[in-house]
């Protein structure tokens, strides 16, 4: 992509109405656009990052047997009244009447909807277990929408639902999901603590949250670095400076961001909606369920919170909008044409190798402006072509997370692979 043709432009200053680092950096760099409080549009750079996050999630959830679907955001009051959540979630659920006078809500989550669908297809124990998921927009009238992509009123959610014939089978899959989630977050460059928490509004049973440590986090957790055991403050029996109940290691306290969560739902939704199956002994039994969420947008915002500096974002290679930021500089106009041809050749050669490149071909920007923009956007690798490097038949290479600049012969580009 040529930066001169990029839809967005860098903002000189951070938006004054933003508090969180992720919102300030992502808006200023042109990844997102704030439509209103808690509502953000993903622009070309941001959509590239989000799509890569979604793809990583898909790969790992598919690997444990997940089948992707897509459920409607519109929800019937009648269905949600069966579980009582039309009333209990009224404070955060957008509810209204359509033109025919029917009460309709925008989904905050999809347990009711997926359970109702499953009634048509799950009849026998032979139909179990089954795991379905989606990556879809959710809506919540969030009163605390002030943390950029971390907490919004409209947001993307990967929600996975599992259906089982007994608790033992649910427990086995639950452990598989924990491992899959840890793989996902590792690929996203996030260090995670699997944290015990309450079930909240979704389940009476304890749940587990996947927390990334950062001073800007909304949650507080207590954790042991030795064995990785952690508890959310809401249910914590651990105290800072005390001993871990699992391994006697020292307990630490930290702010953190919840980027995923998993719940054992039991039979709450299947009983309310009438999802029963015929067991091996010929008895009708309610299906046992689990629910598992990851916020892709929230994950994106969390990456920025934990991986950035005073100059801008530092993307991990796995989700960076472009792997390389190629910068063309010239001081002497007499060498400009030769330099541009060289930069163009490098750009084309990298593209032929299927390497994603953002090529800063702008001629009206100074070297300082280009370097500042590159640091803000945060591609993992910066390559500079200038009259200085051309004289040495070389380019300058610098990693975004390093201060070291390496001068490399252009011939070495033949060895670069995707």
Sine and cosine of phi, psi and omega as CSV:
sin_phi,cos_phi,sin_psi,cos_psi,sin_omega,cos_omega
0.00,0.00,0.78,-0.63,0.07,-1.00
-0.99,0.14,0.80,-0.60,-0.07,-1.00
-0.91,0.42,-0.45,0.89,0.05,-1.00
-0.91,0.42,-0.37,0.93,-0.03,-1.00
-0.97,-0.24,-0.02,1.00,-0.03,-1.00
-0.89,0.46,0.71,-0.71,-0.05,-1.00
-0.85,0.53,-0.61,0.79,-0.09,-1.00
-0.99,-0.15,0.29,-0.96,0.06,-1.00
-0.78,-0.63,0.45,-0.90,0.03,-1.00
-0.95,0.32,0.71,-0.71,0.11,-0.99
-1.00,0.09,0.67,-0.74,-0.03,-1.00
-0.94,0.34,-0.51,0.86,-0.01,-1.00
-0.78,-0.62,0.41,-0.91,0.04,-1.00
-0.95,0.32,0.54,-0.84,0.05,-1.00
-0.85,0.53,0.73,-0.68,-0.08,-1.00
-0.96,0.28,-0.33,0.94,-0.05,-1.00
-1.00,-0.07,0.17,0.98,0.00,-1.00
-0.96,-0.29,0.60,-0.80,-0.01,-1.00
-0.96,-0.28,-0.69,0.72,-0.12,-0.99
-0.98,0.22,0.50,-0.87,0.01,-1.00
-0.90,0.44,-0.63,0.78,-0.05,-1.00
-0.90,0.44,-0.65,0.76,0.01,-1.00
-0.93,0.38,-0.69,0.72,-0.01,-1.00
-0.88,0.48,-0.75,0.66,-0.07,-1.00
-0.95,0.31,-0.68,0.73,-0.04,-1.00
-0.93,0.37,-0.62,0.79,0.05,-1.00
-0.94,0.34,-0.70,0.71,-0.04,-1.00
-0.90,0.43,-0.60,0.80,-0.02,-1.00
-0.99,0.14,-0.11,0.99,0.06,-1.00
1.00,0.07,0.43,0.90,0.05,-1.00
-1.00,0.08,-0.57,0.82,-0.05,-1.00
-0.67,-0.74,0.29,-0.96,0.05,-1.00
-0.73,-0.68,0.78,-0.63,-0.03,-1.00
-0.99,0.12,0.90,-0.43,0.03,-1.00
-0.99,0.14,-0.70,0.72,0.06,-1.00
-0.29,-0.96,0.03,-1.00,-0.02,-1.00
-0.83,0.55,0.84,-0.54,0.04,-1.00
0.98,0.19,0.13,0.99,-0.04,-1.00
-0.75,-0.67,0.86,-0.52,-0.05,-1.00
-0.78,-0.62,0.61,-0.79,0.14,-0.99
-1.00,-0.07,0.62,-0.78,0.08,-1.00
-1.00,-0.08,0.87,-0.50,0.00,-1.00
-1.00,0.01,0.09,-1.00,-0.13,-0.99
-0.75,0.66,-0.72,0.69,0.02,-1.00
-0.90,0.43,-0.70,0.72,0.00,-1.00
-0.91,0.40,-0.61,0.79,-0.01,-1.00
-0.92,0.39,-0.56,0.83,0.05,-1.00
-0.89,0.46,-0.69,0.72,0.02,-1.00
-0.91,0.42,-0.75,0.66,-0.04,-1.00
-0.87,0.48,-0.65,0.76,0.00,-1.00
-0.89,0.45,-0.60,0.80,0.02,-1.00
-0.94,0.34,-0.62,0.79,0.09,-1.00
-0.88,0.47,-0.72,0.70,0.01,-1.00
-0.88,0.48,-0.63,0.77,-0.02,-1.00
-0.91,0.41,-0.65,0.76,0.06,-1.00
-0.88,0.47,-0.69,0.73,0.04,-1.00
-0.88,0.48,-0.73,0.68,0.00,-1.00
-0.84,0.54,-0.72,0.69,-0.05,-1.00
-0.86,0.51,-0.70,0.72,-0.05,-1.00
-0.97,0.23,-0.56,0.83,0.04,-1.00
-0.96,0.27,-0.62,0.79,0.09,-1.00
-0.87,0.49,-0.57,0.82,-0.05,-1.00
-0.91,0.41,-0.39,0.92,0.04,-1.00
-0.97,-0.24,0.28,0.96,0.11,-0.99
0.99,-0.15,0.14,0.99,0.01,-1.00
-0.93,0.36,0.64,-0.77,0.07,-1.00
-0.91,-0.41,0.84,-0.55,-0.08,-1.00
-0.99,0.14,0.66,-0.75,0.10,-1.00
-0.65,-0.76,-0.09,-1.00,0.02,-1.00
-0.56,-0.83,0.89,-0.46,-0.06,-1.00
-0.98,-0.20,0.45,-0.90,-0.02,-1.00
-0.93,0.37,0.58,-0.81,0.10,-1.00
-0.97,0.26,-0.43,0.90,0.01,-1.00
-0.97,0.23,0.76,-0.65,-0.06,-1.00
-0.79,-0.62,0.64,-0.77,0.00,-1.00
-0.99,0.15,0.69,-0.72,0.06,-1.00
-0.85,0.52,-0.63,0.77,-0.05,-1.00
-0.84,0.55,-0.68,0.73,-0.02,-1.00
-0.92,0.39,-0.71,0.71,-0.05,-1.00
-0.95,0.31,-0.39,0.92,0.07,-1.00
-0.94,0.35,-0.42,0.91,0.02,-1.00
-0.90,0.45,-0.52,0.86,0.02,-1.00
-0.99,-0.16,-0.10,0.99,-0.01,-1.00
0.99,0.13,0.04,1.00,-0.11,-0.99
-1.00,0.05,-0.15,0.99,0.13,-0.99
-0.88,0.47,-0.57,0.82,0.01,-1.00
-1.00,0.05,-0.73,0.68,-0.12,-0.99
-0.94,0.35,-0.42,0.91,0.03,-1.00
-0.97,-0.23,0.23,0.97,-0.07,-1.00
-0.87,0.49,-0.49,0.87,-0.03,-1.00
-0.93,0.37,-0.46,0.89,-0.05,-1.00
-0.90,-0.43,-0.19,0.98,-0.03,-1.00
-1.00,-0.03,0.77,-0.63,0.07,-1.00
-0.96,0.29,0.91,-0.41,-0.05,-1.00
-0.83,-0.55,0.66,-0.75,-0.05,-1.00
-0.33,-0.95,0.12,-0.99,0.07,-1.00
-0.97,-0.26,0.68,-0.73,0.08,-1.00
-0.99,0.12,-0.05,-1.00,-0.10,-1.00
-0.92,0.38,-0.31,0.95,0.05,-1.00
-1.00,-0.01,0.01,1.00,0.06,-1.00
1.00,-0.01,0.05,1.00,0.02,-1.00
-0.98,0.18,0.62,-0.79,0.06,-1.00
-0.98,0.19,0.79,-0.62,-0.07,-1.00
-0.73,-0.68,0.56,-0.83,0.08,-1.00
-0.79,-0.61,0.41,-0.91,0.13,-0.99
-1.00,-0.08,0.76,-0.65,-0.16,-0.99
-0.87,0.50,0.81,-0.58,0.20,-0.98
-1.00,0.07,-0.41,0.91,0.00,-1.00
-0.25,-0.97,0.04,-1.00,-0.16,-0.99
-0.75,-0.66,0.42,0.91,0.02,-1.00
-0.85,0.52,-0.72,0.69,-0.02,-1.00
-0.88,0.48,-0.75,0.67,-0.09,-1.00
-0.89,0.45,-0.72,0.69,-0.06,-1.00
-0.94,0.33,-0.53,0.85,0.05,-1.00
-0.93,0.37,-0.65,0.76,0.03,-1.00
-0.89,0.45,-0.65,0.76,0.04,-1.00
-0.91,0.41,-0.67,0.74,-0.05,-1.00
-0.88,0.47,-0.43,0.90,0.03,-1.00
-0.84,0.55,-0.54,0.84,-0.05,-1.00
-0.97,0.26,-0.42,0.91,-0.17,-0.99
-0.90,-0.44,-0.35,0.94,0.03,-1.00
-0.98,-0.18,0.94,-0.34,-0.03,-1.00
-0.87,-0.49,-0.53,0.85,-0.14,-0.99
-0.74,-0.67,0.31,-0.95,0.09,-1.00
-0.86,0.50,-0.37,0.93,0.03,-1.00
-0.94,0.35,-0.31,0.95,0.03,-1.00
-1.00,0.06,-0.02,1.00,-0.08,-1.00
-0.89,-0.45,0.46,-0.89,-0.04,1.00
-0.99,0.14,0.26,-0.96,0.08,-1.00
-0.57,-0.82,0.57,-0.82,-0.09,-1.00
-0.74,-0.68,0.85,-0.53,0.01,-1.00
-0.79,-0.61,0.51,-0.86,-0.02,-1.00
-0.52,-0.85,0.25,-0.97,0.07,-1.00
-0.57,-0.82,0.31,-0.95,0.20,-0.98
-0.85,-0.52,0.97,-0.23,-0.24,-0.97
-0.57,-0.82,0.35,-0.94,-0.03,-1.00
-0.97,0.23,0.71,-0.70,0.09,-1.00
-0.90,-0.44,0.39,-0.92,-0.02,-1.00
-0.76,-0.64,0.79,-0.62,0.07,-1.00
-0.61,-0.79,0.73,-0.69,0.02,-1.00
-0.98,0.19,0.97,0.26,-0.14,-0.99
-0.98,0.20,0.89,-0.46,-0.01,-1.00
-0.97,0.26,-0.24,0.97,-0.05,-1.00
-0.94,-0.33,0.56,0.83,-0.05,-1.00
-0.97,0.23,0.99,0.16,-0.04,-1.00
-0.63,-0.78,0.22,0.98,-0.09,-1.00
-0.89,-0.45,0.54,0.84,0.00,-1.00
0.89,0.45,-0.75,-0.66,-0.03,-1.00
-0.97,0.23,-0.13,0.99,-0.03,-1.00
-0.94,0.33,-0.59,0.81,-0.02,-1.00
-0.56,-0.83,0.91,-0.41,-0.06,-1.00
-0.71,-0.70,0.11,-0.99,0.04,-1.00
-1.00,0.01,-0.48,0.88,0.10,-1.00
-0.79,-0.61,0.84,-0.54,-0.10,-0.99
-0.44,-0.90,0.37,-0.93,0.01,-1.00
-1.00,0.04,0.63,-0.78,0.01,-1.00
-0.66,-0.75,0.73,-0.69,0.23,-0.97
-1.00,-0.03,0.94,-0.35,0.05,-1.00
-0.89,-0.46,0.83,-0.56,-0.01,-1.00
-0.94,-0.34,0.67,-0.74,0.01,-1.00
-0.80,-0.60,0.71,-0.70,0.02,-1.00
-0.85,-0.52,0.54,-0.84,-0.03,-1.00
-0.80,-0.60,0.75,-0.66,-0.13,-0.99
-0.68,-0.74,0.31,-0.95,0.04,-1.00
-1.00,-0.04,-0.31,0.95,0.03,-1.00
-0.43,-0.90,0.19,-0.98,-0.05,-1.00
-0.90,0.43,-0.58,0.82,-0.01,-1.00
-0.87,0.49,-0.68,0.73,-0.01,-1.00
-0.93,0.37,-0.62,0.79,0.07,-1.00
-0.88,0.47,-0.69,0.73,-0.01,-1.00
-0.88,0.48,-0.64,0.77,0.01,-1.00
-0.89,0.45,-0.71,0.71,-0.01,-1.00
-0.94,0.34,-0.61,0.79,0.02,-1.00
-0.82,0.57,-0.69,0.72,0.02,-1.00
-0.92,0.39,-0.58,0.81,0.06,-1.00
-0.89,0.46,-0.64,0.77,0.00,-1.00
-0.91,0.41,-0.66,0.75,0.05,-1.00
-0.83,0.55,-0.73,0.68,0.01,-1.00
-0.90,0.43,-0.66,0.75,0.01,-1.00
-0.90,0.44,-0.67,0.75,0.01,-1.00
-0.89,0.45,-0.67,0.75,0.01,-1.00
-0.90,0.44,-0.58,0.82,0.09,-1.00
-0.91,0.42,-0.69,0.73,0.01,-1.00
-0.86,0.52,-0.78,0.63,-0.09,-1.00
-0.94,0.34,-0.52,0.85,0.10,-1.00
-0.90,0.44,-0.68,0.73,0.03,-1.00
-0.91,0.41,-0.46,0.89,0.04,-1.00
-0.99,0.12,-0.04,1.00,0.01,-1.00
0.98,0.17,0.36,0.93,-0.03,-1.00
-0.95,-0.31,0.74,-0.68,0.10,-0.99
-1.00,-0.01,0.82,-0.57,-0.22,-0.97
-0.83,-0.56,0.61,-0.79,0.20,-0.98
-0.95,-0.31,0.82,-0.57,0.10,-0.99
-0.98,0.21,0.92,-0.40,-0.25,-0.97
-0.90,-0.43,0.80,-0.60,0.07,-1.00
-0.93,0.37,0.66,-0.75,-0.04,-1.00
-0.49,-0.87,0.11,-0.99,0.06,-1.00
-0.98,0.18,0.28,-0.96,0.02,-1.00
-0.98,0.20,-0.20,0.98,0.03,-1.00
0.86,0.50,-0.67,-0.74,-0.04,-1.00
-0.99,0.13,-0.10,1.00,-0.11,-0.99
-0.99,-0.16,-0.47,0.88,-0.09,-1.00
-0.40,-0.92,0.54,-0.84,0.07,-1.00
-0.99,0.16,-0.33,0.95,0.02,-1.00
-0.99,0.16,0.40,-0.92,0.08,-1.00
-0.87,0.50,0.47,-0.88,0.03,-1.00
-0.84,-0.55,0.01,-1.00,0.08,-1.00
-0.77,-0.64,0.72,-0.69,0.05,-1.00
-0.95,-0.32,0.47,-0.88,0.03,-1.00
-0.94,-0.35,0.97,-0.26,-0.20,-0.98
-0.94,-0.33,0.72,-0.70,0.08,-1.00
-0.96,-0.28,0.82,-0.57,-0.04,-1.00
-0.94,0.35,0.76,-0.65,0.10,-1.00
-0.23,-0.97,0.60,-0.80,-0.01,-1.00
-0.89,0.45,-0.37,0.93,-0.02,-1.00
-1.00,0.05,0.05,1.00,-0.05,-1.00
-0.92,0.39,0.43,-0.90,0.01,-1.00
-1.00,0.02,-0.39,0.92,-0.02,-1.00
-0.99,-0.14,0.31,-0.95,0.15,-0.99
-0.85,-0.52,0.78,-0.63,0.03,-1.00
-0.80,-0.60,0.41,-0.91,0.13,-0.99
-0.93,-0.36,0.74,-0.68,-0.13,-0.99
-0.56,-0.83,0.37,-0.93,0.05,-1.00
-0.91,-0.41,0.86,-0.51,0.01,-1.00
-0.94,0.34,-0.43,0.90,-0.07,-1.00
-0.94,0.33,-0.74,0.68,-0.05,-1.00
-0.91,-0.42,-0.03,1.00,0.05,-1.00
0.95,0.30,0.16,0.99,0.04,-1.00
-0.94,0.33,0.65,-0.76,-0.04,-1.00
-0.53,-0.85,0.46,-0.89,0.05,-1.00
-0.70,-0.71,0.61,-0.80,0.13,-0.99
-0.95,0.30,0.55,-0.83,-0.04,-1.00
-0.82,0.57,-0.52,0.85,-0.07,-1.00
-0.88,0.48,-0.49,0.87,-0.03,-1.00
-0.85,-0.53,0.09,1.00,-0.18,-0.98
-0.88,0.47,0.71,-0.71,0.19,-0.98
-0.96,-0.29,-0.15,0.99,0.03,-1.00
-1.00,0.07,0.43,-0.90,0.06,-1.00
-0.75,-0.66,0.56,-0.83,0.00,-1.00
-0.85,0.52,0.75,-0.66,-0.02,-1.00
1.00,0.05,-0.19,0.98,0.01,-1.00
-0.99,0.13,-0.17,-0.99,-0.01,-1.00
-0.99,-0.16,0.65,-0.76,0.07,-1.00
-0.92,0.40,0.76,-0.65,0.00,-1.00
-0.93,0.36,-0.22,0.98,-0.03,-1.00
-1.00,-0.05,-0.61,0.79,-0.11,-0.99
-0.66,-0.75,0.04,1.00,-0.01,-1.00
0.94,0.35,0.21,0.98,0.08,-1.00
-0.95,0.31,0.18,-0.98,-0.03,-1.00
-0.97,0.25,0.66,-0.75,-0.01,-1.00
-1.00,-0.07,0.73,-0.69,0.04,-1.00
-0.90,-0.43,0.37,-0.93,0.06,-1.00
-0.86,-0.50,0.63,-0.78,0.01,-1.00
-0.40,-0.92,0.42,-0.91,0.23,-0.97
-0.96,0.27,0.47,-0.88,-0.05,-1.00
-0.40,-0.92,0.34,-0.94,0.07,-1.00
-0.93,-0.37,0.78,-0.62,0.05,-1.00
-0.99,0.15,0.90,-0.43,-0.01,-1.00
-0.96,-0.28,-0.11,0.99,0.05,-1.00
-0.28,-0.96,0.34,-0.94,0.06,-1.00
-0.45,-0.89,0.42,-0.91,0.02,-1.00
-0.67,-0.74,0.60,-0.80,-0.08,-1.00
-0.73,-0.69,0.62,-0.78,0.23,-0.97
-1.00,-0.07,0.95,-0.31,-0.09,-1.00
-0.99,0.13,-0.32,0.95,-0.06,-1.00
0.91,0.42,-0.72,-0.70,-0.04,-1.00
-0.94,-0.35,0.22,0.98,-0.08,-1.00
-0.81,0.58,-0.77,0.64,-0.08,-1.00
-0.99,0.14,-0.60,0.80,-0.01,-1.00
-0.91,0.41,-0.60,0.80,0.03,-1.00
-0.94,0.35,-0.68,0.73,-0.05,-1.00
-0.92,0.40,-0.58,0.82,-0.10,-0.99
-0.98,-0.19,-0.17,0.99,0.09,-1.00
1.00,0.06,0.57,0.82,0.06,-1.00
-1.00,-0.01,0.99,-0.16,0.00,-1.00
-0.87,-0.49,0.43,-0.90,0.09,-1.00
-0.73,-0.69,0.37,-0.93,0.04,-1.00
-1.00,0.01,0.88,-0.48,-0.05,-1.00
-0.98,0.21,0.05,-1.00,-0.01,-1.00
-0.87,0.49,-0.50,0.87,0.00,-1.00
-1.00,0.02,0.18,0.98,0.09,-1.00
0.99,0.12,0.17,0.99,-0.01,-1.00
-0.99,-0.10,0.55,-0.84,0.09,-1.00
-0.99,0.13,0.83,-0.56,-0.04,-1.00
-0.73,-0.68,0.53,-0.85,0.06,-1.00
-0.96,0.28,0.65,-0.76,0.04,-1.00
-0.92,0.40,0.57,-0.82,0.04,-1.00
-0.99,-0.13,0.72,-0.69,-0.18,-0.98
-0.84,-0.55,0.36,-0.93,0.14,-0.99
-0.70,-0.72,0.42,-0.91,0.00,-1.00
-0.71,-0.71,0.67,-0.74,-0.18,-0.98
-0.61,-0.79,0.87,-0.48,-0.10,-0.99
-0.86,-0.51,0.55,-0.83,0.20,-0.98
-0.65,-0.76,0.71,-0.71,0.07,-1.00
-0.99,-0.12,0.97,-0.25,0.00,-1.00
-0.85,0.52,-0.68,0.73,0.04,-1.00
-0.92,0.40,-0.65,0.76,0.05,-1.00
-0.89,0.46,-0.64,0.77,0.06,-1.00
-0.88,0.47,-0.65,0.76,0.02,-1.00
-0.88,0.48,-0.72,0.69,0.02,-1.00
-0.90,0.43,-0.59,0.81,0.00,-1.00
-0.92,0.38,-0.65,0.76,0.05,-1.00
-0.83,0.55,-0.68,0.73,-0.01,-1.00
-0.92,0.39,-0.64,0.77,0.00,-1.00
-0.89,0.46,-0.64,0.77,-0.08,-1.00
-1.00,-0.09,-0.23,0.97,-0.07,-1.00
-0.74,-0.67,0.95,0.30,0.04,-1.00
-0.39,-0.92,0.26,-0.97,0.07,-1.00
-0.66,-0.75,-0.23,-0.97,-0.06,-1.00
-0.92,0.38,-0.25,0.97,-0.02,-1.00
-0.99,-0.11,-0.38,0.93,-0.01,-1.00
0.44,-0.90,-0.42,-0.91,-0.10,-0.99
-1.00,0.07,0.51,-0.86,0.11,-0.99
-0.82,-0.57,1.00,-0.03,-0.07,-1.00
-0.97,0.23,0.64,-0.77,0.21,-0.98
-0.93,0.37,0.46,-0.89,-0.07,-1.00
-0.84,0.54,-0.54,0.84,-0.12,-0.99
-0.89,0.45,-0.46,0.89,-0.08,-1.00
-0.79,-0.61,0.06,1.00,-0.01,-1.00
-0.85,0.53,0.63,-0.78,0.00,-1.00
-0.86,0.50,-0.59,0.80,0.10,-1.00
-0.62,-0.78,0.64,-0.77,0.00,-1.00
-0.96,0.29,-0.51,0.86,-0.05,-1.00
-0.77,-0.64,0.68,-0.73,0.15,-0.99
-0.95,-0.33,0.96,-0.27,-0.01,-1.00
-1.00,-0.02,0.82,-0.58,-0.08,-1.00
-0.88,-0.48,0.78,-0.63,0.01,-1.00
-0.97,-0.25,0.86,-0.50,0.00,-1.00
-0.83,-0.56,0.56,-0.83,0.12,-0.99
-0.56,-0.83,0.63,-0.78,0.04,-1.00
-0.94,-0.33,-0.66,0.75,-0.03,-1.00
-0.98,-0.21,0.88,-0.48,-0.07,-1.00
-0.87,0.50,-0.43,0.90,-0.02,-1.00
-0.92,0.40,-0.46,0.89,-0.01,-1.00
-0.99,-0.12,-0.02,1.00,-0.11,-0.99
-0.84,0.54,-0.72,0.69,-0.05,-1.00
-0.89,0.45,-0.71,0.70,0.01,-1.00
-0.89,0.45,-0.68,0.73,0.01,-1.00
-0.88,0.47,-0.70,0.71,-0.03,-1.00
-0.90,0.45,-0.64,0.77,0.04,-1.00
-0.89,0.45,-0.64,0.77,0.01,-1.00
-0.91,0.41,-0.72,0.69,0.02,-1.00
-0.89,0.46,-0.65,0.76,0.02,-1.00
-0.89,0.46,-0.66,0.75,0.00,-1.00
-0.90,0.43,-0.68,0.73,0.03,-1.00
-0.88,0.47,-0.69,0.73,0.02,-1.00
-0.86,0.52,-0.74,0.67,-0.02,-1.00
-0.92,0.39,-0.65,0.76,0.00,-1.00
-0.89,0.46,-0.67,0.75,0.02,-1.00
-0.91,0.41,-0.65,0.76,0.02,-1.00
-0.90,0.44,-0.61,0.79,0.03,-1.00
-0.89,0.46,-0.43,0.90,0.04,-1.00
-1.00,0.00,0.18,0.98,-0.01,-1.00
0.87,0.49,0.53,0.85,0.10,-1.00
-1.00,-0.07,0.79,-0.62,-0.05,-1.00
-0.98,0.22,0.85,-0.52,-0.10,-0.99
-0.78,-0.62,0.74,-0.67,0.21,-0.98
-0.98,-0.19,0.92,-0.40,-0.11,-0.99
-0.98,-0.19,0.94,-0.35,0.03,-1.00
-0.99,0.14,1.00,0.02,-0.02,-1.00
-0.99,-0.11,0.16,0.99,-0.07,-1.00
-0.92,0.40,0.72,-0.70,-0.03,-1.00
-0.97,-0.23,-0.08,1.00,-0.04,-1.00
-0.97,-0.24,0.22,0.98,0.00,-1.00
-0.89,-0.45,0.60,-0.80,0.02,-1.00
-0.97,0.23,0.22,-0.98,0.05,-1.00
-0.87,0.50,-0.67,0.74,0.00,-1.00
-0.87,0.49,-0.67,0.74,0.01,-1.00
-0.91,0.42,-0.67,0.75,-0.02,-1.00
-0.91,0.41,-0.68,0.73,0.02,-1.00
-0.91,0.42,-0.66,0.76,0.02,-1.00
-0.90,0.44,-0.67,0.74,0.02,-1.00
-0.90,0.43,-0.65,0.76,0.00,-1.00
-0.90,0.44,-0.69,0.73,0.03,-1.00
-0.90,0.44,-0.62,0.78,0.00,-1.00
-0.92,0.40,-0.71,0.70,-0.01,-1.00
-0.93,0.37,-0.61,0.79,0.21,-0.98
1.00,0.08,0.42,0.91,0.08,-1.00
-0.86,0.51,0.57,-0.82,-0.07,-1.00
-0.87,0.50,-0.52,0.85,-0.09,-1.00
-0.75,-0.66,0.72,-0.69,0.06,-1.00
-0.92,-0.40,0.78,-0.63,0.04,-1.00
-0.87,-0.50,0.79,-0.61,-0.05,-1.00
-0.91,-0.42,0.77,-0.63,0.10,-0.99
-0.92,-0.40,0.85,-0.52,-0.04,-1.00
-0.58,-0.81,0.14,-0.99,0.06,-1.00
-0.88,0.47,-0.53,0.85,0.03,-1.00
-0.91,0.41,-0.71,0.71,-0.01,-1.00
-0.97,0.26,-0.56,0.83,-0.02,-1.00
-0.89,0.45,-0.55,0.83,0.02,-1.00
-0.89,0.46,-0.42,0.91,0.01,-1.00
-0.97,-0.23,0.17,0.99,-0.05,-1.00
0.80,0.60,0.68,0.73,-0.11,-0.99
-0.65,-0.76,0.05,-1.00,0.16,-0.99
-0.72,-0.70,0.32,-0.95,0.11,-0.99
-0.99,-0.14,0.73,-0.68,0.01,-1.00
-0.85,-0.52,0.75,-0.66,0.03,-1.00
-0.64,-0.77,0.74,-0.67,0.10,-1.00
-0.98,0.18,0.59,-0.81,-0.04,-1.00
-0.89,0.46,-0.52,0.85,-0.05,-1.00
-1.00,-0.09,0.32,0.95,-0.01,-1.00
-0.66,-0.75,0.44,-0.90,0.06,-1.00
-1.00,-0.04,-0.22,0.98,-0.08,-1.00
-0.95,0.30,0.75,-0.66,0.07,-1.00
-0.93,-0.37,0.79,-0.61,-0.03,-1.00
-0.92,-0.39,0.72,-0.69,0.07,-1.00
-0.99,-0.11,0.85,-0.52,-0.14,-0.99
-0.82,-0.57,0.70,-0.72,0.07,-1.00
-0.89,0.46,0.65,-0.76,-0.03,-1.00
-0.86,0.50,-0.52,0.85,-0.01,-1.00
-0.86,0.50,-0.42,0.91,0.00,-1.00
-0.93,0.36,-0.26,0.96,0.02,-1.00
-0.90,0.44,-0.38,0.92,0.06,-1.00
-0.90,0.44,-0.32,0.95,-0.02,-1.00
-1.00,-0.07,-0.16,0.99,-0.02,-1.00
-0.95,0.30,0.78,-0.63,0.04,-1.00
-0.84,-0.54,0.25,-0.97,-0.01,-1.00
-0.90,0.45,0.00,0.00,0.00,0.00
